[in-house]
Amino acid sequence: MPRKIKGNIPKCALKYFPRECINLKVNKLSGIKEKSFSDLMKEVITPGLCPVCGTCIAVCPYNALILREESFKRSELHELEITRDIYKSIEDLCEQCGFCYYNCPEIMFSLEKAEEEEFGTVAKDELGHVQKAYMAQAADKKILKNAQCGGVATALLKYTMENELVDAAVGVTSTEHPGWKPKPTVITEPKDLHKFQKTKYTPAATVIGVTSALYERVRSKIAVVATPCQVRGIWTTNISPKGYSKIFQSIKLIIGLFCYGTYSYNDLFVKFLTKKHGITPLSVNKIDLDTEKMRVYVNNELKLEVHRHQLHKYLRKSCSDCRDFTNRLADVSLGGVGSPEKWTTVLIRTERGKKIFENAVKEGYVKAKPLSDRGLEKVKGLARLKLKEGITD
Ligand SMILES: Cc1cc2nc3c(=O)[nH]c(=O)nc-3n(C[C@H](O)[C@H](O)[C@H](O)COP(=O)(O)OP(=O)(O)OC[C@H]3O[C@@H](n4cnc5c(N)ncnc54)[C@H](O)[C@@H]3O)c2cc1C
């Protein structure tokens, strides 16, 4: 018998999933109810394996899981530390449907299955399937000026929105206070896309933005910018037998970012930058992290330069186990390594990625040149290292 919904479902949950829809999901899951949130807690969250991609929160039909701002505000708490009080309030709303568990990439994701479905074969190469490699740059001067690298992520979003290939873009903005906390955000007007720009080196629950685009903003064609763990979350909704595939199906472009790991906000911004170096998050206007150094800019001037070794102890545990540097399941993958300053390295993977990128170049949104052999070797070197050893310094 499918579970009956209790009377205390918050209105916000119904906004996301109309009642018939909740019943449908519970029906679908009624055969496999042996795993639920408490198992996710035991197997993923408590051992520190959760990358905070946001997929569990995005698929929860009861809105029992929410990204709690208050746990960010208390600086002694880490991103996904769930206190007894929080756990209790989740349990009160949880209907044990298991959706969070069966959509979690740490449990249900398989690279082989996903690559076979997307490309027909599992790539042996350290970069995954790549059709072409470029160094590229946004043609729009404002986008370029405000960019982390060459502003290609933003220029591609602008192209897809202005040409009505998508009706919403999901990415990450920074919170105003205390600054630099990644906030999953939906943008529907190209003029607002600059708000996404610049890399936040702390984890972002981007997948929440997809359900928010679907149900709060009533959009159906979405472009998303995401790190490898977030892309794995999106793909899990497609390949898990109990996946909430509407998330995957609504996405018309995945712009994947290279990633060599994230740090807890509390460690990077509170302990390291504020307490150790007297740099408050609000004063920072850019952070650059390459293979050797982290550079922090205040008022557009270099304020701090430290070797990456010094940050290693702050690396999140879930990142040290990740083996994907170049985001193997994106349509196009972007990074800084391999290209000169103010340029973005671009790996074209899928046919849809190729078409969008080439048309964005043709229509004058993006400037592109073939990536040099030396540049490509640098990308391969890091991809090989992460594939072999996870993240080491
Ligand atoms: C956590 C992290 C680590 C990275 N590490 C490396 C690395 O080691 N080597 C390398 O070559 N490149 C790395 N990158 C990619 C690089 O920093 C740039 O994001 C990429 O080159 C695109 O630059 P751009 O100028 O085209 O993007 P812009 O046009 O400036 O746009 C930046 C985009 O990044 C998104 N974004 C910012 N922070 C996050 C986040 N935490 N999670 C998800 N999306 C986010 C924004 O939504 C925006 O769409 C990393 C990115 C992230 C997010």
PDBQT file of the ligand as one rigid body, heavy atoms in Angstrom, charges set to zero:
ROOT
HETATM    1  C1  LIG A 401      35.110  25.117  -6.860  1.00  0.00    +0.000 C 
HETATM    2  C2  LIG A 401      35.808  25.354  -8.189  1.00  0.00    +0.000 A 
HETATM    3  C3  LIG A 401      37.119  24.923  -8.366  1.00  0.00    +0.000 A 
HETATM    4  C4  LIG A 401      37.753  25.112  -9.598  1.00  0.00    +0.000 A 
HETATM    5  N1  LIG A 401      39.046  24.665  -9.742  1.00  0.00    +0.000 NA
HETATM    6  C5  LIG A 401      39.665  24.820 -10.928  1.00  0.00    +0.000 A 
HETATM    7  C6  LIG A 401      41.017  24.350 -11.114  1.00  0.00    +0.000 A 
HETATM    8  O1  LIG A 401      41.643  23.779 -10.197  1.00  0.00    +0.000 OA
HETATM    9  N2  LIG A 401      41.603  24.537 -12.332  1.00  0.00    +0.000 N 
HETATM   10  C7  LIG A 401      40.939  25.155 -13.364  1.00  0.00    +0.000 A 
HETATM   11  O2  LIG A 401      41.522  25.299 -14.442  1.00  0.00    +0.000 OA
HETATM   12  N3  LIG A 401      39.675  25.609 -13.224  1.00  0.00    +0.000 NA
HETATM   13  C8  LIG A 401      39.022  25.463 -12.036  1.00  0.00    +0.000 A 
HETATM   14  N4  LIG A 401      37.737  25.920 -11.875  1.00  0.00    +0.000 N 
HETATM   15  C9  LIG A 401      37.071  26.584 -13.022  1.00  0.00    +0.000 C 
HETATM   16  C10 LIG A 401      37.434  28.054 -13.150  1.00  0.00    +0.000 C 
HETATM   17  O3  LIG A 401      37.630  28.638 -11.873  1.00  0.00    +0.000 OA
HETATM   18  C11 LIG A 401      36.315  28.858 -13.890  1.00  0.00    +0.000 C 
HETATM   19  O4  LIG A 401      35.083  28.624 -13.250  1.00  0.00    +0.000 OA
HETATM   20  C12 LIG A 401      36.168  28.451 -15.340  1.00  0.00    +0.000 C 
HETATM   21  O5  LIG A 401      37.394  28.577 -16.019  1.00  0.00    +0.000 OA
HETATM   22  C13 LIG A 401      35.125  29.342 -16.046  1.00  0.00    +0.000 C 
HETATM   23  O6  LIG A 401      35.596  30.644 -16.073  1.00  0.00    +0.000 OA
HETATM   24  P1  LIG A 401      34.803  31.791 -16.866  1.00  0.00    +0.000 P 
HETATM   25  O7  LIG A 401      35.575  33.063 -16.782  1.00  0.00    +0.000 OA
HETATM   26  O8  LIG A 401      34.446  31.261 -18.207  1.00  0.00    +0.000 OA
HETATM   27  O9  LIG A 401      33.475  31.897 -15.940  1.00  0.00    +0.000 OA
HETATM   28  P2  LIG A 401      32.594  33.167 -15.528  1.00  0.00    +0.000 P 
HETATM   29  O10 LIG A 401      31.953  33.739 -16.742  1.00  0.00    +0.000 OA
HETATM   30  O11 LIG A 401      33.355  34.062 -14.610  1.00  0.00    +0.000 OA
HETATM   31  O12 LIG A 401      31.441  32.417 -14.695  1.00  0.00    +0.000 OA
HETATM   32  C14 LIG A 401      31.749  31.649 -13.558  1.00  0.00    +0.000 C 
HETATM   33  C15 LIG A 401      30.689  30.586 -13.383  1.00  0.00    +0.000 C 
HETATM   34  O13 LIG A 401      31.080  29.753 -12.282  1.00  0.00    +0.000 OA
HETATM   35  C16 LIG A 401      29.935  29.395 -11.528  1.00  0.00    +0.000 C 
HETATM   36  N5  LIG A 401      30.404  29.092 -10.165  1.00  0.00    +0.000 N 
HETATM   37  C17 LIG A 401      31.135  29.878  -9.346  1.00  0.00    +0.000 A 
HETATM   38  N6  LIG A 401      31.382  29.232  -8.192  1.00  0.00    +0.000 NA
HETATM   39  C18 LIG A 401      30.796  28.027  -8.266  1.00  0.00    +0.000 A 
HETATM   40  C19 LIG A 401      30.688  26.907  -7.393  1.00  0.00    +0.000 A 
HETATM   41  N7  LIG A 401      31.252  26.880  -6.179  1.00  0.00    +0.000 N 
HETATM   42  N8  LIG A 401      29.997  25.830  -7.819  1.00  0.00    +0.000 NA
HETATM   43  C20 LIG A 401      29.402  25.836  -9.042  1.00  0.00    +0.000 A 
HETATM   44  N9  LIG A 401      29.477  26.857  -9.929  1.00  0.00    +0.000 NA
HETATM   45  C21 LIG A 401      30.173  27.935  -9.536  1.00  0.00    +0.000 A 
HETATM   46  C22 LIG A 401      29.022  30.620 -11.612  1.00  0.00    +0.000 C 
HETATM   47  O14 LIG A 401      27.668  30.239 -11.474  1.00  0.00    +0.000 OA
HETATM   48  C23 LIG A 401      29.315  31.156 -13.032  1.00  0.00    +0.000 C 
HETATM   49  O15 LIG A 401      28.365  30.660 -13.938  1.00  0.00    +0.000 OA
HETATM   50  C24 LIG A 401      37.074  25.763 -10.663  1.00  0.00    +0.000 A 
HETATM   51  C25 LIG A 401      35.762  26.190 -10.467  1.00  0.00    +0.000 A 
HETATM   52  C26 LIG A 401      35.122  25.978  -9.255  1.00  0.00    +0.000 A 
HETATM   53  C27 LIG A 401      33.695  26.447  -9.075  1.00  0.00    +0.000 C 
ENDROOT
TORSDOF 0
